[in-house]
Amino acid sequence: MTAILAIDQGTSGTKAIVVDEEGATIAIAEETVRPAYLPGGGVEQNPHELLDSVLTAGRRAVAMAGRPVAAVALANQGETVLAWDPADGTPLTPAIVWQDSRAESVCAELAEHREDIARRTGLVLDPYFSAPKMTWLRRNLTREGVVTTTDTWLVHHLTGEFVTDAATASRSLVLDLDSASWDGHLLDLFSLGGERLPRIVAGDEVVGTTRAFGQEVPVAGLIVDQQAALVAEACLEQGTAKCTYGTGAFLLANTGLDPVRSSGGLTTSVAWQAAGQTLYCVDGQVYTVASAVRWLKDLGLLRSATDLDQSVAEDSEGVLCVPAFAGLAAPWWASEATASLTGMTLATRREHLVLAVLQGIAAQVTELIALVGRDLGRPLGRLRVDGGLTNSAALMQAQADIAQIPVDVYPNAHATPLGAAALARCALEPALGLEEAVGDWRPTTVYEPRWSADRAQEFRTVWARAAQARAAKGDHS
């Protein structure tokens, strides 16, 4: 009878849960972490705060569970990097967060290699990913120590090992997607050829042991946060997809053993390595989701995020929002794009604006759904969803209406650590399949489309035209 401690180290906090052998959560502890937002696009975190949050949340969760755990799993932010001393683990720089855009200059220098980089890695040349940040850090902060993503540093503190998982490595711009190994040519391109790189491990691999949370136990189940949620929501077969609605929205679709290169501006990554196989996924992002809701609250249009469904109109009455408050990602990749609200009259009320923002979020996700369908060779039949904003019936209904597919709401608020826990369980029990480790789940709510196909298509056409206008304005700003 084994319980597993699964830790989700995220941008704004660290969540630790203890999961029993049936997959039920028996303890939860959370610690807040606070990124610093700097002039010029910088976003940094204090590495000591990250480590302290992992240790504190993990120890609190184990104490609350009142029983020992058999393994520790860790999900990570994916593209956040730092330099550190491998001799004693001392951080030499702040952690440069995935949202940090200061490596834009590095990407601009490599623009002529954009197509080759995309072909080798499945990614778009963008400061969102970790290698440009590593190059920027080396140029501007320190040449000392090693430079890695935060998972490698955290695991080193827990176990003494120097590793990263294949999914995290695939978010770097220096991993060959087909072989899931470091690419020497790309490392040289980013001036990282001389760097010491962590060993790439599978998600169901025991990478070492730790005493950080009590008795000595294995550490396994290493994976990026969004791919962990893909596991938890049982998107284990080619053609299944999930979207997480958090600070941003993250849509991932399993492409099976085929590392599909997107034809529509999505990115392709390793979904996970397990049972001796490498599975892949395509993904797209919407940069502002909960942050757009927070903007509504800051303007006084909402009392709180939980007030959303009491603050929306039945119809937007022609008000249209492109919520590009932090730019537009796929398929536009217009980081300088700004948001717009159009179609307002003297009859427009706050509830029309709130609904327009929610519909704008759903419309961006719908564009990603369409691109995923194109890359898979067939449209998505339904969408599995998780994250805090799935509590908004107005947003979920807008998603079903505009995308014209059913939306299944995942019944647990902890998809990311549950996915990491499932992989760790496979590491402890090699005969256990990932499907069995994940288990069955039923959606708490299923939202079926209420709009007609014609109405949805008309809305999408008008909205896409407005989004393209924002993208073009961003190009020329």
Secondary structure by P-SEA (a helix, b strand, c coil): cbbbbbbbbcccbbbbbbbcccccccbbbbbbbbbbbbccbbbbbcaaaaaaaaaaaaaaaaaaacccccbbbbbcccccccccccccccccccccccccccaaaaaaaaccaaaaaaaaccccccccccaaaaaaaaaccccccccccaaaaaaaaaccbbbbcaaaaaaccccccccccccaaaaaaacccccccccccccccccccccccccbbbbcccccaaaaaaaaaccccccccccccccbbbbbbbccccccccccccccccccccccbbbbbcccccccaaaaaaaaaaacccccccccccccccccccccccccccccccccccccbbbbcccccccccaaaaaaaaaaaaaaaaaaaaaaaaaaaccccccccccccccccaaaaaaaaaaacbbbbbcccccaaaaaaaaaaaaaacccccccccccbbbbcccccccccaaaaaaaaaaaaaaaaaaaaaaacc
